[in-house]
Amino acid sequence: MDGFDAYIRKLRMDQKLSLRDVAAMTGVSVSYLTMIEHGRRTAPGVPILKKLAPVYKIPLHELMKAAGYLDEVAAGPSDEDEVNRAFDYVMNDPRYKSGTRLAGELTLDVKRFIVEMYEKATNKKLLPGG
């Protein structure tokens, strides 16, 4: 079977972890993890995927997509993508170029702050939510 079971096993092997290691790190039983990896159980629910994602060092949405909970269209852009898109828009607005002194790499939080200040100054909504 070349589905979620093979994918989740490969993730574990890539991290050089045993099933016992994963069980100890997540609190999920070895027997349950074994059944998932051998295709005897369907993909686990979101609460277990939330425990597995950091252990396997992948974003939760990728694990949820592999498990069949998300499709490409429904997943949409990540929060980081949205902030970077909005930040690029702000930095390319010629009305707000003067006085802009940015040096070095900016964190996502700083970019979000700049975008939020732009939104308040222009009454233009760039970020979803809030």
N, C-alpha and C positions, 0 to 999 in steps of 0.2 A: 504494500500500500504506500503510495507516495503523496500523502495528504498531511494533515495537521500532525499526525503521530510521527512521521519522519522529520518534519520541520522542528518539532519541539525536542526531539532526540538530538538532532544536529546542533541546536542551540546549546543544549547541555554539554555535548561533547566538545563544542568549540570553546567552552569555558573551562574545559578539563575538570568537570565536576561529576561525581558519582551521584546515583539516585539518593543515596543516604545523605550526601552533602546538601543536595537541593531540599530534601525533606527537613533537615536540621535548620536550614536557613529560612524556610517558608512556613513550617508547621504543617505541611501537606504530607500525608502518609506515603511511605515508599511504595506500598502496594497500589495506591491510587495512581501515583506517578507512573508506575510500571504499566498499569492497564492503559493509561493514556498513550504512552509511547509505543505500545504493542497494538494499538487500534482496537482494544477491547472495550474502550469507553469513548464516548464522543468528547469533543473539546470541552474543557471545564468552563464553568461560568466565570463571569467577570471578576468576582471577588478573588478567585484563585489566580486568574490571569494577572491581577494587580500585585499579587505576591511574587509571581514568577518573573514578570518583566524586569524588575531591578536586578534579580539574580542573573538573568540571561543578558543583562545590559542592552536591552532594546526598549524603544518607546512602547508604552501600553497600546497605543493605537495600532502599531504594527502587529502585535500579538493578537489583538482583537480582530484585525483584518484576516490574519492567517486562520483564526478559529471560525471565521465566517460570520462574525457579528457586525462587521462594517464592510461596505464595498467602497471602491475608489471614489465614486461620486459623493457618497454620503459622508466620507471622512473629511473632505474639504481641506482648506489650508490650515496649517497649525497656527497656534497663537503667535509663535515666533515669526512665521511667514507674514501674518497680518500686521504685526508691529513693524517689521522691516519694510513692508510695502508702504505703509503709511508714513514712516520716517523718510523714505526716499521721496515720497510726494512732497513732504514739508521742505526737505532740503533742496528740491528743484523748483520751489515756488519763488519766482524772482522778487516778489514783494517782501520776502523775509530773508533775503540773502545778506543784506548789510548787517554788520555786527555779529555775524555767525563765525565764531572762532572755535572750531572743533579740532582737537589734537588727539591722536591715538585712537585706539579701539574703544567704542562705547558699549556699555553693557545694555542688555535688553531693557532693563528697568529705566536707564537714562533715556534711551530712545523713546520708550513709552511716555515718559514724563514730557519730553519735548513735543511729542505728538499731542498729548493732552493739553498742553499750554497753547499749541497752535489751534486746536479745536475750540478752546475757550475764546481765544482772540478773534477767530474768524466765524465762530458759530457754525462751523462746517464739521460734520461727523465723518471721521476717517476709520475709526476702530469699531468693530461690532460690539454689541452689548453695552453695558454700563449706561 
